[in-house]
Amino acid sequence: MPSGGHTPPGATTITTAIAAPVTAALTALYAELAEEIPDVLTESFTFAALWADLARIAGEPLPGDVAAVLDAPLDLAPPTAPFVPQRGSYAAHAEQFAEAYAD
């Protein structure tokens, strides 16, 4: 919430009324995943995968765009090398960053 305690016009707020279902769904998902994945709380998942599992647990249909992402072929290309700053000027760092993350 912005300072001053006011909600911007048109914005929605999350209330405790929906916290219990969210917590219940996440607890159920955690229980499923923890059976097969050690340290599941430190794992990385795509938002689409989380959405799909939470929708399944809640008994809700999966939106088409989420299903499309999950049905798309996997990109098995190796990840790009992470940006590791080198000693030197800021300009050199900016150029290295741009090269490392260029499409």
C-alpha positions in Angstrom: 0.0 0.0 0.0 1.4 3.5 -0.8 2.5 5.7 2.0 -0.4 7.5 3.6 -2.5 4.3 3.8 -4.6 5.0 0.7 -5.2 2.5 -2.1 -5.0 4.0 -5.6 -8.3 4.3 -7.5 -9.1 1.1 -9.4 -6.5 -1.0 -7.4 -7.6 -4.1 -5.6 -6.2 -5.2 -2.3 -5.6 -8.7 -1.0 -7.4 -9.4 2.2 -7.1 -12.1 4.8 -10.4 -13.5 3.5 -8.4 -15.2 0.6 -5.3 -16.0 2.6 -6.6 -19.3 3.9 -7.4 -20.8 0.5 -4.0 -19.7 -0.9 -2.2 -21.2 2.1 -4.2 -24.4 1.9 -3.4 -24.8 -1.8 0.3 -24.1 -1.3 0.4 -26.5 1.7 -1.2 -29.2 -0.4 1.3 -28.6 -3.3 4.2 -28.6 -0.8 3.1 -31.9 0.6 2.9 -33.5 -2.9 6.3 -32.1 -4.0 8.1 -32.8 -0.8 7.4 -36.6 -1.3 9.7 -36.6 -4.3 11.9 -33.4 -4.1 14.2 -32.9 -1.2 14.4 -29.3 0.0 11.4 -28.4 -2.2 11.3 -24.8 -0.8 14.6 -24.0 -2.5 13.6 -25.4 -5.9 12.8 -23.2 -8.9 9.6 -23.6 -10.9 8.1 -21.7 -13.8 5.0 -19.6 -12.9 3.0 -21.6 -15.5 3.9 -24.9 -13.7 2.8 -23.4 -10.3 -0.4 -22.1 -11.8 -1.2 -25.4 -13.3 -0.7 -27.3 -10.0 -2.6 -24.8 -7.9 -5.5 -24.8 -10.4 -5.6 -28.6 -10.2 -5.6 -28.6 -6.4 -8.3 -25.9 -6.4 -10.4 -27.8 -8.9 -10.3 -24.9 -11.3 -9.8 -25.0 -15.1 -6.4 -24.1 -16.5 -6.4 -20.9 -18.6 -5.6 -21.5 -22.3 -2.5 -19.3 -22.3 -1.0 -21.2 -19.3 -1.8 -24.6 -21.0 -0.2 -23.3 -24.2 3.0 -22.4 -22.3 3.1 -25.9 -20.7 2.4 -27.6 -24.1 5.1 -25.7 -25.9 8.4 -27.5 -26.8 11.1 -27.1 -24.2 14.0 -24.9 -25.1 16.9 -27.2 -24.3 19.6 -24.7 -25.3 22.2 -24.2 -22.7 21.7 -21.1 -20.5 23.7 -18.1 -21.3 26.7 -17.5 -19.1 25.9 -15.4 -16.1 27.2 -11.9 -16.0 30.3 -11.7 -13.8 31.6 -8.2 -13.3 35.3 -7.7 -14.1 37.5 -5.0 -12.8 37.5 -1.8 -14.9 35.3 1.1 -15.7 31.5 1.2 -15.6 31.4 1.4 -19.4 33.3 -1.9 -19.7 30.8 -3.5 -17.3 27.8 -2.1 -19.3 29.3 -3.4 -22.6 29.9 -6.9 -21.0 26.4 -7.0 -19.6 24.9 -6.0 -22.9 26.9 -8.7 -24.7 26.0 -11.4 -22.1 22.3 -10.8 -22.4 21.9 -9.8 -26.0 19.3 -11.8 -27.9 
